[in-house]
Amino acid sequence: MSHPILSRIPILGKAVDERFLEHRRRSTGLAGIGGCLVAVGLFEYRVFFQHVVSWDLFTVVSAMAVVKVAMMLWYRYKD
């Protein structure tokens, strides 16, 4: 069974199915976690070895954490 919107597009309706959408969702989640870990690692490297606090990296990591927790709570109470 194809996604309702994708079934209206002849070429995509056959190539894109639930597995594709699930794989895209999982890979996007893992990419976000990987990006957050890289930002945390770079932030800690700059703090411990260069003795510089990078507020821009701190802001990026904080924003990612806030969005993650907010969406977890949203889905918990709305689903």
Phi and psi in degrees as GROMACS dihedral restraints (atoms count N, CA, C in turn):
[ dihedral_restraints ]
;  ai    aj    ak    al  type     phi  dphi    fc
    3     4     5     6     1   -93.3    20    10
    4     5     6     7     1   160.9    20    10
    6     7     8     9     1   -63.0    20    10
    7     8     9    10     1   138.7    20    10
    9    10    11    12     1   -57.6    20    10
   10    11    12    13     1   -40.8    20    10
   12    13    14    15     1   -71.0    20    10
   13    14    15    16     1   -40.9    20    10
   15    16    17    18     1   -71.4    20    10
   16    17    18    19     1   -23.8    20    10
   18    19    20    21     1   -69.9    20    10
   19    20    21    22     1   -18.4    20    10
   21    22    23    24     1   -78.4    20    10
   22    23    24    25     1   -19.5    20    10
   24    25    26    27     1   -97.7    20    10
   25    26    27    28     1   111.9    20    10
   27    28    29    30     1   -55.9    20    10
   28    29    30    31     1   -43.9    20    10
   30    31    32    33     1   -72.5    20    10
   31    32    33    34     1   -46.2    20    10
   33    34    35    36     1   -74.3    20    10
   34    35    36    37     1   -29.3    20    10
   36    37    38    39     1   -58.7    20    10
   37    38    39    40     1   -32.7    20    10
   39    40    41    42     1   -88.2    20    10
   40    41    42    43     1   -29.7    20    10
   42    43    44    45     1   -89.8    20    10
   43    44    45    46     1   -25.2    20    10
   45    46    47    48     1  -112.0    20    10
   46    47    48    49     1   120.3    20    10
   48    49    50    51     1  -130.3    20    10
   49    50    51    52     1  -169.5    20    10
   51    52    53    54     1   -61.8    20    10
   52    53    54    55     1   -36.3    20    10
   54    55    56    57     1   -63.0    20    10
   55    56    57    58     1   -44.0    20    10
   57    58    59    60     1   -59.6    20    10
   58    59    60    61     1   -46.3    20    10
   60    61    62    63     1   -65.3    20    10
   61    62    63    64     1   -38.2    20    10
   63    64    65    66     1   -67.2    20    10
   64    65    66    67     1   -41.4    20    10
   66    67    68    69     1   -64.6    20    10
   67    68    69    70     1   -38.6    20    10
   69    70    71    72     1   -64.6    20    10
   70    71    72    73     1   -41.2    20    10
   72    73    74    75     1   -63.7    20    10
   73    74    75    76     1   -45.9    20    10
   75    76    77    78     1   -65.1    20    10
   76    77    78    79     1   -44.3    20    10
   78    79    80    81     1   -67.1    20    10
   79    80    81    82     1   -34.8    20    10
   81    82    83    84     1   -66.1    20    10
   82    83    84    85     1   -40.9    20    10
   84    85    86    87     1   -63.1    20    10
   85    86    87    88     1   -44.9    20    10
   87    88    89    90     1   -65.5    20    10
   88    89    90    91     1   -37.0    20    10
   90    91    92    93     1   -64.5    20    10
   91    92    93    94     1   -39.8    20    10
   93    94    95    96     1   -63.8    20    10
   94    95    96    97     1   -43.5    20    10
   96    97    98    99     1   -64.8    20    10
   97    98    99   100     1   -42.9    20    10
   99   100   101   102     1   -61.5    20    10
  100   101   102   103     1   -43.1    20    10
  102   103   104   105     1   -63.2    20    10
  103   104   105   106     1   -39.3    20    10
  105   106   107   108     1   -65.6    20    10
  106   107   108   109     1   -42.1    20    10
  108   109   110   111     1   -63.8    20    10
  109   110   111   112     1   -39.3    20    10
  111   112   113   114     1   -64.3    20    10
  112   113   114   115     1   -42.7    20    10
  114   115   116   117     1   -64.2    20    10
  115   116   117   118     1   -40.9    20    10
  117   118   119   120     1   -64.2    20    10
  118   119   120   121     1   -44.6    20    10
  120   121   122   123     1   -61.2    20    10
  121   122   123   124     1   -43.1    20    10
  123   124   125   126     1   -66.8    20    10
  124   125   126   127     1   -39.8    20    10
  126   127   128   129     1   -60.7    20    10
  127   128   129   130     1   -48.0    20    10
  129   130   131   132     1   -65.9    20    10
  130   131   132   133     1   -37.9    20    10
  132   133   134   135     1   -60.0    20    10
  133   134   135   136     1   -45.9    20    10
  135   136   137   138     1   -66.4    20    10
  136   137   138   139     1   -34.8    20    10
  138   139   140   141     1   -71.2    20    10
  139   140   141   142     1   -50.1    20    10
  141   142   143   144     1   -80.5    20    10
  142   143   144   145     1   -34.0    20    10
  144   145   146   147     1  -103.6    20    10
  145   146   147   148     1   -34.8    20    10
  147   148   149   150     1  -101.2    20    10
  148   149   150   151     1    -8.1    20    10
  150   151   152   153     1    55.3    20    10
  151   152   153   154     1    42.5    20    10
  153   154   155   156     1  -129.4    20    10
  154   155   156   157     1   131.3    20    10
  156   157   158   159     1   -93.1    20    10
  157   158   159   160     1   116.6    20    10
  159   160   161   162     1   -92.1    20    10
  160   161   162   163     1    98.4    20    10
  162   163   164   165     1   -68.4    20    10
  163   164   165   166     1   -26.1    20    10
  165   166   167   168     1   -66.7    20    10
  166   167   168   169     1   -42.3    20    10
  168   169   170   171     1   -68.1    20    10
  169   170   171   172     1   -38.2    20    10
  171   172   173   174     1   -60.9    20    10
  172   173   174   175     1   -41.1    20    10
  174   175   176   177     1   -65.3    20    10
  175   176   177   178     1   -42.1    20    10
  177   178   179   180     1   -62.4    20    10
  178   179   180   181     1   -47.9    20    10
  180   181   182   183     1   -63.3    20    10
  181   182   183   184     1   -42.6    20    10
  183   184   185   186     1   -63.5    20    10
  184   185   186   187     1   -42.8    20    10
  186   187   188   189     1   -63.0    20    10
  187   188   189   190     1   -42.2    20    10
  189   190   191   192     1   -63.5    20    10
  190   191   192   193     1   -40.9    20    10
  192   193   194   195     1   -66.9    20    10
  193   194   195   196     1   -42.7    20    10
  195   196   197   198     1   -64.0    20    10
  196   197   198   199     1   -44.2    20    10
  198   199   200   201     1   -64.3    20    10
  199   200   201   202     1   -42.2    20    10
  201   202   203   204     1   -60.0    20    10
  202   203   204   205     1   -50.5    20    10
  204   205   206   207     1   -66.4    20    10
  205   206   207   208     1   -41.5    20    10
  207   208   209   210     1   -61.7    20    10
  208   209   210   211     1   -43.0    20    10
  210   211   212   213     1   -70.8    20    10
  211   212   213   214     1   -34.4    20    10
  213   214   215   216     1   -62.8    20    10
  214   215   216   217     1   -43.6    20    10
  216   217   218   219     1   -67.0    20    10
  217   218   219   220     1   -41.7    20    10
  219   220   221   222     1   -59.3    20    10
  220   221   222   223     1   -50.6    20    10
  222   223   224   225     1   -66.3    20    10
  223   224   225   226     1   -33.4    20    10
  225   226   227   228     1   -63.6    20    10
  226   227   228   229     1   -42.0    20    10
  228   229   230   231     1   -92.1    20    10
  229   230   231   232     1   -19.5    20    10
  231   232   233   234     1  -101.1    20    10
  232   233   234   235     1   -11.6    20    10
